Amino acid sequence: MTPVLPEIWLTAMVVTITILLWATALLPEFITALLFFAAAMLLHIAPAASVFSGFASSAFWLVLSGFILGVAIRQVGLADRLASMLAAVLSHSWPRMVGGVILVSYLLAFIMPSNMGRIALLMPIVGALAKQVGINEGSRGWIGLALAVGFGTFQLSASILPANVPNLVMTGAAENAFGLHLGYMPWLFLHTPVVGILKGMLLTLCICVLFPARPQPVTQHTVLPRLNKDEWRLVAVLLLTLLLWMTDSLHSISPAWIGLAAACFCLLPRIGFVSSEAFASGVNFRTCLYVAAILGVTSVVIDSGLGRLIATTLLSITPFDVTRPFISFLSLNALTSALNFVVTANGVPAMFTPMAGDFSTASDFPLLTVLMIQVFAYATPLLPYQASPIVLAMGLGRVPARDGIILCLVVALASAIVLLPLDYLWFMALGYVPH
């Protein structure tokens, strides 16, 4: 057995302490982020380019752009206008409102590929919707709706191939490692029933139970004034941004840079929509630092070799039984969930996919089956930091860390008990696992 280098042990210690502080919320998340940056550089566990790679990541700039676009949507009154259109439909019951928000977030994933972009558009609208039906900021209902946007956007979009970053990481890694080309429709047909539809229903139930509220019904549409000049200009900016986001496969410009350009326009003096004061009060730099640190931890774990060591160790202790496929199915899900703790959702497929051949041999599952199994697990984070879009939604909605952690754990537990066996049966019905 190859001895583990001291540098790896030091990296493991820093990463473990960082994750524990995020998981327990003993310190504000941005302080933990700064402590990680400081410890990583003082102890020389990785080069600066790796430690601070989060600031160069497209996810970081999508988060920052999302805050700015959200401020602009609120400033010009567009959020209130769109919320009024939804209020009459969704306000008659709390389950209808929560389910409607989750449904809108899921449907938007079919036309808009960026999780961060969808959250940036939806959060100010949902916040305005909450206020119009008597749900005050910071209340249990407000927190529930903010989490509905974050969880619905990230978790359900895993069933749509181009709508989720981990999906794209996995397809790229599968093509590079095995020459496999994963198709849109087979992916949709395999994952939509459980990861999309049933997960959406489960998420609605969990939020309604954990975050109860009683919206004031809006019985008729409010007569709204015509769009003013600023609203028309912002609509044009948002439509152009949305069009470019939808067609990123044609022009190859990252959604992050499209969002950044739109955010810069919103900040321009005289022709923009966001004043310096609104920028200072509306942009949550705490969340931006948090996301940058999450991405930095992932990069350090992968670049240092710690991730490979953890994956190899997990493979050696994971129980596989070729005579009982369900045990192997559970084991692969558990292994993916364990990796999610150290490399987060975006890093899981980068670490798991190249080793899928070894997992396939150990479990006696086809290679494609092993690759597809990981989707359920990385789409079901146990803690918020494992999914940057959830972190963004919590930041935009000013959701306390404790509430996000509780919902994560409850949804993960319910998914493991209820949805995972159904996912196995669906895989079996489609011939992905032996009967």
PLY file of the C-alpha trace (Angstrom):
ply
format ascii 1.0
element vertex 435
property float x
property float y
property float z
element edge 434
property int vertex1
property int vertex2
end_header
0.00 0.00 0.00
1.41 3.39 -1.00
2.05 5.63 2.05
0.02 8.81 2.27
2.16 11.95 2.02
2.11 14.42 4.94
0.83 17.11 2.55
-2.26 14.99 1.89
-2.93 14.62 5.62
-2.60 18.37 6.09
-4.97 19.02 3.19
-7.44 16.51 4.63
-7.32 18.27 8.02
-8.00 21.74 6.55
-10.80 20.45 4.31
-12.40 18.43 7.11
-12.45 21.37 9.53
-13.88 23.64 6.82
-16.66 21.19 5.97
-17.49 20.60 9.64
-17.80 24.34 10.28
-20.12 24.70 7.28
-22.12 21.62 8.28
-22.63 22.72 11.88
-22.98 26.48 11.17
-20.84 27.19 14.27
-19.45 30.22 12.44
-21.05 32.39 9.76
-20.35 30.75 6.42
-18.29 33.66 5.07
-15.96 33.60 8.10
-15.35 29.88 7.53
-14.64 30.71 3.89
-12.04 33.31 4.84
-10.49 30.93 7.38
-10.14 28.30 4.65
-8.37 30.75 2.33
-6.05 31.83 5.15
-5.24 28.30 6.35
-4.69 26.96 2.83
-2.18 29.69 2.01
-0.39 29.76 5.37
0.05 25.98 5.40
0.92 25.79 1.66
-1.48 22.92 1.03
-2.06 24.03 -2.58
-0.98 26.77 -5.00
-2.86 30.06 -4.90
-4.30 29.33 -8.34
-6.04 26.28 -6.88
-7.08 27.80 -3.53
-8.59 30.91 -5.16
-9.85 29.15 -8.30
-13.42 29.84 -7.18
-13.00 33.51 -8.03
-12.09 32.56 -11.60
-14.98 30.12 -11.87
-18.04 30.91 -13.95
-20.22 29.91 -10.98
-18.82 32.77 -8.86
-19.56 35.35 -11.54
-23.03 33.93 -12.12
-23.73 34.35 -8.41
-22.54 37.98 -8.42
-24.42 38.72 -11.65
-27.51 37.07 -10.19
-27.53 39.43 -7.23
-27.22 42.47 -9.50
-29.96 41.32 -11.90
-32.19 40.57 -8.92
-31.71 44.09 -7.57
-32.53 45.55 -11.00
-35.72 43.48 -11.31
-36.88 44.72 -7.91
-35.79 48.34 -8.44
-37.82 48.98 -11.58
-40.95 47.24 -10.25
-40.84 44.30 -12.65
-40.80 41.77 -9.81
-44.05 43.18 -8.36
-45.70 43.15 -11.79
-44.84 39.52 -12.50
-45.75 38.53 -8.95
-49.22 40.05 -9.37
-49.77 37.84 -12.40
-48.91 34.73 -10.36
-50.70 35.70 -7.15
-54.23 35.11 -8.44
-53.28 31.60 -9.58
-51.12 30.40 -6.69
-52.39 32.18 -3.57
-55.44 30.03 -2.76
-53.49 27.51 -0.70
-49.99 27.04 0.65
-49.38 23.68 -1.10
-50.50 25.24 -4.39
-48.13 28.17 -3.91
-45.13 26.01 -2.97
-45.88 23.47 -5.69
-46.43 26.23 -8.24
-43.07 27.84 -7.46
-41.31 24.47 -7.74
-43.13 23.72 -11.01
-42.16 27.08 -12.51
-38.52 26.53 -11.52
-38.59 23.09 -13.15
-40.28 24.19 -16.37
-37.86 27.09 -16.74
-35.01 24.55 -16.73
-36.19 23.25 -20.11
-35.49 26.57 -21.82
-32.74 28.12 -19.69
-29.62 26.05 -19.02
-28.08 27.97 -16.11
-29.19 27.10 -12.56
-27.75 30.36 -11.26
-29.48 32.38 -13.97
-32.85 30.81 -13.25
-32.52 31.55 -9.54
-31.47 35.14 -10.29
-34.65 35.65 -12.31
-37.02 33.80 -9.99
-35.98 34.95 -6.53
-37.04 38.61 -6.79
-40.33 37.57 -8.39
-41.06 34.98 -5.71
-40.08 37.48 -3.00
-42.56 40.01 -4.41
-45.19 37.26 -4.68
-44.72 36.42 -0.99
-45.21 40.04 0.06
-48.36 40.40 -2.04
-50.01 37.45 -0.29
-49.06 38.60 3.20
-45.94 36.50 3.77
-43.38 38.77 5.42
-39.66 38.64 4.79
-37.91 36.35 7.27
-41.08 34.44 8.17
-41.35 30.65 7.90
-43.33 30.98 4.69
-40.78 33.34 3.17
-37.97 30.92 3.98
-39.98 28.03 2.51
-40.53 29.83 -0.80
-36.86 30.82 -1.06
-35.83 27.21 -0.47
-38.45 26.03 -2.99
-36.67 28.10 -5.64
-33.21 26.83 -4.68
-34.06 23.17 -4.18
-36.51 23.01 -7.07
-34.07 24.64 -9.45
-31.07 22.46 -8.57
-32.51 19.08 -7.64
-35.19 18.70 -10.31
-33.05 20.05 -13.16
-30.73 17.04 -12.79
-33.36 15.15 -14.83
-32.70 17.43 -17.83
-29.32 16.83 -19.46
-28.15 20.37 -20.31
-29.85 22.13 -17.37
-27.44 21.21 -14.59
-23.65 21.71 -14.32
-22.92 18.27 -12.78
-24.78 16.67 -15.71
-22.53 18.46 -18.18
-19.41 17.56 -16.21
-20.47 13.93 -16.25
-21.25 13.81 -19.97
-17.88 15.41 -20.79
-16.00 13.02 -18.51
-17.87 9.99 -19.91
-17.02 11.02 -23.45
-13.35 11.59 -22.64
-12.92 8.42 -20.56
-15.11 5.92 -22.41
-16.20 7.50 -25.70
-19.85 7.45 -24.57
-22.26 10.05 -25.97
-25.26 10.51 -23.67
-28.51 11.53 -25.37
-31.06 14.14 -24.29
-34.19 11.97 -24.58
-32.82 8.76 -22.99
-31.57 10.86 -20.08
-34.93 12.62 -19.73
-36.90 9.37 -19.90
-34.68 7.66 -17.31
-34.55 10.43 -14.71
-37.74 12.52 -15.08
-40.22 10.17 -13.31
-38.23 9.99 -10.05
-35.66 12.81 -10.01
-38.04 15.25 -11.70
-41.72 14.56 -10.92
-41.67 12.50 -7.70
-38.82 14.55 -6.21
-40.84 17.70 -6.93
-43.86 16.28 -5.10
-41.71 15.17 -2.16
-40.02 18.56 -1.98
-43.41 20.31 -1.96
-44.59 18.12 0.91
-41.43 18.65 2.97
-41.52 22.44 2.58
-45.23 22.65 3.43
-44.66 20.65 6.63
-41.42 22.32 7.75
-42.30 25.88 6.74
-46.08 26.31 7.14
-47.75 29.52 6.05
-51.22 30.83 5.25
-51.18 33.08 2.16
-53.93 35.64 1.79
-55.91 34.64 -1.34
-55.92 37.08 -4.23
-59.32 36.63 -5.82
-58.87 38.84 -8.84
-56.11 40.29 -10.95
-54.96 43.75 -9.97
-55.25 46.23 -12.83
-51.63 47.13 -13.49
-50.40 50.27 -15.20
-48.61 49.96 -18.49
-44.93 49.17 -18.52
-42.89 52.29 -18.02
-39.72 53.17 -19.91
-37.34 51.53 -17.42
-39.41 48.36 -17.31
-39.40 48.07 -21.10
-35.63 48.54 -21.21
-35.05 45.96 -18.48
-37.39 43.50 -20.22
-35.32 43.92 -23.38
-32.08 43.29 -21.45
-33.52 40.21 -19.74
-34.94 38.77 -22.97
-31.62 39.25 -24.74
-29.81 37.66 -21.79
-32.26 34.75 -21.75
-31.89 34.27 -25.52
-28.11 34.16 -25.25
-28.32 31.77 -22.29
-30.63 29.46 -24.26
-28.33 29.42 -27.28
-24.97 29.06 -25.54
-24.33 25.83 -27.46
-24.39 27.87 -30.69
-22.19 30.82 -29.76
-20.05 29.07 -27.07
-20.14 32.06 -24.71
-20.41 30.96 -21.09
-23.66 31.93 -19.33
-21.46 33.54 -16.67
-20.04 36.15 -19.05
-23.46 36.80 -20.57
-24.84 37.39 -17.08
-21.87 39.59 -16.18
-22.40 41.75 -19.27
-26.08 42.17 -18.40
-25.17 43.03 -14.81
-22.65 45.63 -15.97
-25.31 47.29 -18.14
-27.64 47.43 -15.14
-24.94 49.24 -13.15
-24.07 51.90 -15.76
-24.84 55.50 -14.66
-27.90 57.14 -16.24
-28.77 54.22 -18.55
-28.67 51.43 -15.95
-31.15 50.52 -13.23
-29.07 49.94 -10.08
-27.65 52.84 -8.08
-24.47 52.58 -6.01
-26.58 52.54 -2.84
-28.81 49.75 -4.15
-25.74 47.78 -5.23
-24.16 48.09 -1.79
-27.33 47.02 0.04
-28.60 44.42 -2.44
-25.48 42.40 -3.29
-24.65 39.80 -0.65
-20.86 39.52 -0.80
-20.98 37.04 2.09
-22.62 34.51 -0.23
-20.14 35.32 -3.02
-17.22 34.54 -0.69
-18.97 31.37 0.45
-19.41 30.10 -3.12
-15.79 30.96 -4.01
-14.57 28.98 -1.00
-16.77 25.97 -1.86
-15.29 25.90 -5.35
-11.80 26.41 -3.92
-12.20 23.43 -1.57
-13.32 21.28 -4.50
-10.31 22.35 -6.58
-7.86 21.74 -3.72
-9.27 18.26 -3.03
-9.02 17.24 -6.68
-5.66 18.86 -7.48
-3.96 17.55 -4.33
-4.88 13.93 -5.04
-6.99 13.75 -1.88
-10.16 13.16 -3.88
-8.66 10.23 -5.77
-7.42 8.74 -2.50
-10.87 9.08 -0.92
-12.60 7.57 -3.96
-10.19 4.62 -4.04
-10.61 4.04 -0.31
-14.39 4.18 -0.59
-14.30 1.66 -3.43
-12.26 -0.74 -1.30
-14.74 -0.67 1.59
-18.02 -0.35 -0.34
-20.10 -3.54 -0.18
-21.02 -4.94 -3.59
-23.03 -8.12 -4.14
-23.44 -9.40 -7.71
-26.21 -11.76 -6.52
-28.22 -8.90 -4.98
-28.28 -5.97 -7.41
-30.22 -3.73 -5.02
-27.31 -3.84 -2.53
-24.90 -2.76 -5.25
-27.35 -0.03 -6.35
-27.54 1.30 -2.80
-23.77 1.08 -2.40
-23.08 3.16 -5.51
-25.55 5.81 -4.34
-23.95 5.86 -0.89
-20.46 6.13 -2.41
-21.55 9.09 -4.56
-23.16 10.79 -1.56
-19.94 10.36 0.41
-17.91 11.97 -2.39
-20.41 14.84 -2.38
-19.14 15.83 1.07
-15.61 16.53 -0.12
-15.88 17.59 -3.76
-19.50 18.93 -3.84
-22.01 18.26 -6.60
-20.00 19.80 -9.44
-16.92 17.77 -8.50
-18.62 14.42 -7.92
-18.99 13.42 -11.60
-15.43 14.60 -12.33
-14.16 12.22 -9.64
-16.68 9.38 -9.99
-16.96 9.06 -13.78
-13.34 8.13 -14.60
-13.58 5.35 -12.00
-16.90 4.05 -13.33
-15.16 1.15 -15.05
-13.87 -0.11 -11.68
-17.31 0.36 -10.14
-18.88 -1.50 -13.04
-16.58 -4.48 -12.54
-17.16 -4.55 -8.78
-20.96 -4.31 -9.05
-21.42 -6.32 -12.28
-23.58 -3.46 -13.61
-23.21 -2.17 -17.17
-20.98 0.91 -17.46
-23.91 3.12 -18.54
-25.91 2.03 -15.50
-23.09 2.98 -13.14
-22.81 6.40 -14.77
-26.55 7.04 -14.52
-26.83 5.94 -10.87
-24.76 8.90 -9.67
-27.38 11.42 -10.89
-29.83 10.66 -8.07
-27.11 11.03 -5.44
-25.47 14.27 -6.56
-28.94 15.77 -7.12
-29.76 15.07 -3.45
-27.25 17.02 -1.35
-27.15 16.33 2.36
-25.96 19.86 3.18
-26.45 23.17 1.34
-22.75 23.82 0.61
-22.75 20.78 -1.67
-24.87 22.66 -4.24
-23.92 26.25 -5.14
-27.39 27.12 -6.58
-28.99 26.32 -3.22
-26.42 28.54 -1.53
-27.28 31.37 -3.95
-31.03 31.04 -3.29
-30.41 31.07 0.45
-28.27 34.19 0.08
-30.83 36.01 -2.06
-33.63 35.06 0.33
-31.56 35.67 3.47
-32.34 32.15 4.66
-30.65 31.12 7.95
-28.12 28.30 7.50
-29.98 26.14 10.02
-33.18 26.08 7.94
-31.32 25.12 4.77
-29.50 22.33 6.60
-32.73 20.96 8.08
-34.51 20.87 4.73
-31.48 19.26 3.06
-31.36 16.48 5.64
-35.12 15.87 5.64
-35.36 15.74 1.83
-32.27 13.50 1.63
-33.66 11.09 4.24
-37.11 10.98 2.64
-35.54 10.50 -0.79
-33.44 7.59 0.48
-36.43 5.88 2.09
-39.10 6.56 -0.55
-37.54 7.57 -3.86
-34.36 5.50 -4.02
-36.22 2.14 -4.09
-38.55 3.57 -6.76
-35.53 4.74 -8.75
-34.14 1.20 -8.57
-37.43 -0.27 -9.79
-37.50 2.21 -12.69
-33.90 1.33 -13.64
-34.88 -2.34 -13.48
-38.03 -1.81 -15.59
-35.96 -0.12 -18.29
-33.35 -2.89 -18.26
-30.49 -0.87 -16.71
-30.10 -3.37 -13.84
-30.71 -7.14 -13.93
-33.95 -8.54 -12.54
0 1
1 2
2 3
3 4
4 5
5 6
6 7
7 8
8 9
9 10
10 11
11 12
12 13
13 14
14 15
15 16
16 17
17 18
18 19
19 20
20 21
21 22
22 23
23 24
24 25
25 26
26 27
27 28
28 29
29 30
30 31
31 32
32 33
33 34
34 35
35 36
36 37
37 38
38 39
39 40
40 41
41 42
42 43
43 44
44 45
45 46
46 47
47 48
48 49
49 50
50 51
51 52
52 53
53 54
54 55
55 56
56 57
57 58
58 59
59 60
60 61
61 62
62 63
63 64
64 65
65 66
66 67
67 68
68 69
69 70
70 71
71 72
72 73
73 74
74 75
75 76
76 77
77 78
78 79
79 80
80 81
81 82
82 83
83 84
84 85
85 86
86 87
87 88
88 89
89 90
90 91
91 92
92 93
93 94
94 95
95 96
96 97
97 98
98 99
99 100
100 101
101 102
102 103
103 104
104 105
105 106
106 107
107 108
108 109
109 110
110 111
111 112
112 113
113 114
114 115
115 116
116 117
117 118
118 119
119 120
120 121
121 122
122 123
123 124
124 125
125 126
126 127
127 128
128 129
129 130
130 131
131 132
132 133
133 134
134 135
135 136
136 137
137 138
138 139
139 140
140 141
141 142
142 143
143 144
144 145
145 146
146 147
147 148
148 149
149 150
150 151
151 152
152 153
153 154
154 155
155 156
156 157
157 158
158 159
159 160
160 161
161 162
162 163
163 164
164 165
165 166
166 167
167 168
168 169
169 170
170 171
171 172
172 173
173 174
174 175
175 176
176 177
177 178
178 179
179 180
180 181
181 182
182 183
183 184
184 185
185 186
186 187
187 188
188 189
189 190
190 191
191 192
192 193
193 194
194 195
195 196
196 197
197 198
198 199
199 200
200 201
201 202
202 203
203 204
204 205
205 206
206 207
207 208
208 209
209 210
210 211
211 212
212 213
213 214
214 215
215 216
216 217
217 218
218 219
219 220
220 221
221 222
222 223
223 224
224 225
225 226
226 227
227 228
228 229
229 230
230 231
231 232
232 233
233 234
234 235
235 236
236 237
237 238
238 239
239 240
240 241
241 242
242 243
243 244
244 245
245 246
246 247
247 248
248 249
249 250
250 251
251 252
252 253
253 254
254 255
255 256
256 257
257 258
258 259
259 260
260 261
261 262
262 263
263 264
264 265
265 266
266 267
267 268
268 269
269 270
270 271
271 272
272 273
273 274
274 275
275 276
276 277
277 278
278 279
279 280
280 281
281 282
282 283
283 284
284 285
285 286
286 287
287 288
288 289
289 290
290 291
291 292
292 293
293 294
294 295
295 296
296 297
297 298
298 299
299 300
300 301
301 302
302 303
303 304
304 305
305 306
306 307
307 308
308 309
309 310
310 311
311 312
312 313
313 314
314 315
315 316
316 317
317 318
318 319
319 320
320 321
321 322
322 323
323 324
324 325
325 326
326 327
327 328
328 329
329 330
330 331
331 332
332 333
333 334
334 335
335 336
336 337
337 338
338 339
339 340
340 341
341 342
342 343
343 344
344 345
345 346
346 347
347 348
348 349
349 350
350 351
351 352
352 353
353 354
354 355
355 356
356 357
357 358
358 359
359 360
360 361
361 362
362 363
363 364
364 365
365 366
366 367
367 368
368 369
369 370
370 371
371 372
372 373
373 374
374 375
375 376
376 377
377 378
378 379
379 380
380 381
381 382
382 383
383 384
384 385
385 386
386 387
387 388
388 389
389 390
390 391
391 392
392 393
393 394
394 395
395 396
396 397
397 398
398 399
399 400
400 401
401 402
402 403
403 404
404 405
405 406
406 407
407 408
408 409
409 410
410 411
411 412
412 413
413 414
414 415
415 416
416 417
417 418
418 419
419 420
420 421
421 422
422 423
423 424
424 425
425 426
426 427
427 428
428 429
429 430
430 431
431 432
432 433
433 434
